[in-house]
Amino acid sequence: MTTADIKSPLPGVFYRKPSPDSAPFKNDGDAVAADDVVGLIEVMKSFHEVRAGIAGASIRFVVDDADAIMAGQTLAEVQQ
Amino acid sequence: MNIRSVLVANRGEIAVRIIRAAKALGLRTVQVYSRADAESLPVQLADEAIEIGPPAAKKSYLNIEAVLAAAKAADVDAVHPGYGFLAENADFADAVTAAGMKFVGPSGEAIRLLGDKVMARQVAEKAGVPTVPGSNGRVSDLAEATAIAARIGFPVMLKAAAGGGGRGIRMADSVEVFERQFPQASAEAAAAFGDGGLYIEKLIERARHIEVQILGDGENFVHCFERECSLQRRRQKVWEEAPAVGLPDNIRERLCASAVALARAVRYSGAGTVEYLYDDATQQFYFIEVNTRIQVEHPVTEMITGLDLVQEMLRIAGGENLSVRQEDIRIKGHSIECRINAEDPLRNFMPWPGTVETLSVPNGGGIRFDTLLFPGYAVPPFYDSLLGKLIVHDDDRAACLDKLRDALDRLAITGIPTTIPLHSALVADPHVRAGRTHTRFLEHWLDTDFAALTRAKEEA
């Protein structure tokens, strides 16, 4: 089994939920497809979707909801 | 003036602008800041600075308790809210006043009244200001709404009563689309603004955005002529001018008089802006909304009138009457402002914060750069992307465009992408030079002319 990282394409604030009252896009342990949205990045008041980019059996987030993140920082690990 | 100190409840270029105006009037300045802004220019320039919370605006610049606590701790006489954040929050204005300080702006009551799009429209109608054909207030029933839309004629816009700044607006060009959009728009407005109220307006297809600057002291009311802000992307202004290009004098007179009538109707106090749509084809103007604060684009008005609007706001808050009478305010020359954002125009305007390596600002008569930047400054990702505003002034529009082209050539910011290349392309565009623009011009131009320019550059 290999692990791959989902890295942030942008600096900003990472959100795991589409809105504050919604369920997270993905929970730890969920399977992901490459095209799945795993979070949103808010940068300068605009929101950008983050897609997994890789498929895998299980995702594990390494940053929390609403954490400030840098471009290139690992957001989650995916077990393939 | 009965104030000696002011708290700046904002950040960025407008905070810098307010500090400069306050210092010119001899006021002590206190800057609030979030942890992300500890190194920012306004914090360096102010006499004192007080941290009010973490980077997220909700926990700092939008936190009424935190801002008020800072104002009380600093024992200031007045609070200037700038634009955005708490600037049009009536509860904040009331809280500042209740704490015994002056709010630099109109009363909470006036903000509440004019901030509600439906009530503002009724105020405008009563003052004799033409409004866009539409529903007379909120509509909640789909059948009633559909009947109104059919009477006005498609296309129509569905607008959230509590919306603003271009948010909460949908378009419908037929009954079928309208019936589908109405419930969605209402649910969306309820989610976004906590108020599902909607109203309906006719869509003016080739409209220009023209707005009138007003000043009032509660007894005297003047206009400082109009600005044109037709160049917009995603309903955000990109480039602004004063006066409006080719507006006939008799229309200008009626337009500006209508804004003063509205100000008088609510006994307005402070600086404000009455926004209109202008239809070139019919020479009709229609009221859209009132912004009860200083606007980003206020410098173009200052350049053509010689007034200092921010100083004027502070003097009004300090209990003084307006320093000018209507007959003292005249248009001199032409002015253009370009908003320089931390966005990459070659990558679909992706916002991109980062550290500014070098900054080279053009100087010379009739050139002004209002900015939050300095070399080495790390632009934080938490706030809007506005880095600065390049403003030029000259005797007429043609000379102004030439000066702007030259100033844009000499303005250099390295380390982060900016929208300077967009403005350099706009200033060279024949449609822009001829003033043949409207509110939907820029997005189309970006997809066609600007896309072609970018491709040509990549190939070369």
Interface residues (C-beta under 8 A of the other chain):
Chain A: L10 P11 G12 V13 S19 V43 M44 K45 S46 H48 A66 A68
Chain B: P55 A56 A191 A342 E343 M350 P351 W352 P353 G354 P381 F382 Y383 D384 S385
